[in-house]
Amino acid sequence: MVKTYVDKVIGDLYVLRVDDEETKYFESLWYIPEGITYNAYLLIGDKVVLFDGWKSRYSDLLINELSKVIDPKDIDYIVVHHMEQDHSGSLPKVLKANEFRAMVLGHPMVRGMVESFYGIKPKFRVVKDGDVLDLGKYSLRFAYTPWLHWPETIVTYIKELSTLISCDVFGGYSIPKALYDNELTSDELSKYLDYARKYVITVVGHYKDYIVKGIEKLRSLNVDIKVIAPAHGLLWRGSPEVIVSKYVEWARGVPKDRKVTVIYDSMYGYVEEAIKVVIEELSKLGIDVKVYAFTENSRPAIGDVLSDVTDSSSLIIGVSTYEGEAFPEIVRMANLIAMKAAFSKPVAIITAYGWGGMATKQITDILTKAGYEVIKTIEFKGKPDEQTIRELRGLAKELVS
């Protein structure tokens, strides 16, 4: 049975959360066994405002939950922060239940997107960057936050509640056991932040520079933010500054001290033999080593790989030569790193070949164009010999020196 929550966040602001344990691949790409939530918000003052919605499959459920608080016909405004269907999918049915009385508010692009996505033409009003909508008891201040993570994305600040409704920004994967950050233990919160890092780099990673720009813009507004209410995951009303600082760290790829991520393939065990030598040496040095192996028995989730790349101090790539080029799964992984997690970090590449090939150069080219510095390459023919093993042992010290 699908779990839902309706709770008063602060003042007259309610959160409506649904837990999605059905979606296995978010955006049909990122494996999320941890699940995800969709959070909509309802403000009841002199006017009634619904902020965003749920995925279309949960439309009827959202209307049911709304009806526990108000009659959907009484909704005066619906704010669309972001048109992606995990937020806007419920819009057609909500408007139908509302008898299309509500005025939809959004970025200028939203009007055409609503029509093209859903074939409807609701009443619509454009909100400009910096606009303030006076609703009597409450006022809404809108800010454009482009490419977080679509061009039409906006956020809303409710001045009287010191609350930022942030849509995808400051969200995270997983289904937290509580609604709010200050209801989790430190261990639970730490685990949630791991899921949030994975969310940031997979969903917004390509536009990560806009995370920093967006946060700088919000800070320049000189508003007091006591509550952050995102569209996925935890609401932050205990320590909202935690998720803000973490987003900045992840966008910049700030490394944890002494953390190395190792990514490799091994068709017949030779690359794995070499990689194990390096891992053993790194472990002796007290390094936190995250290992992702593409072998005949394992296929790591690419979102988890990207997440650990984000806060690693350095990377090790182990790659087999396949038909004269780099093993396809490592090429794919390197391209995703370049697309989503392009940081300036040191990389070592370890390559096995049978008669020759371009595997090392291929991976080097992909990563260096993305900003990585390849500080060491080790190539060996067949299986690693004693000389290669000595080089591999030395590599561990080079990476952490």
Buried (B, 14 or more C-beta within 10 A) or exposed (E): EEEBBBEEBBBBBBBBBBBBBEBEEBEEEBBBEBBBBBBBBBBBBEBBBBBBBBBBBBBEBBBEBBEEBBEBEBBBBBBBBBBBEBBBBBBBBBBEBBEEEBBBBBBEBBBEBBEEBBEEEBEBEEBEEEBEBEBEEBBBBBBBBBBBBBEBBBBBBBEBBBBBBBBBBBBBBBBBEBBBBEBBEEEBBEBBBBBBBBBBBBBBBBBBEBBEBBBEBBEEEEBEBBBBBBBBBBBBBBEBEBBBEBBBBBBBBBBEEBBBBBBBBBBEEBBBBBBBBBBEBBEEBEBBBBBBBBBEEEEBBBBBBBBBBBBBBBBBBBBBBBEEBBBEBBBEBBBBBBEBBBBEBBBBBBBBBEEEBBBBBBBBBBBEEBEBEBBBBBBBBEEBEEEBBEBBBBBBEEBBE
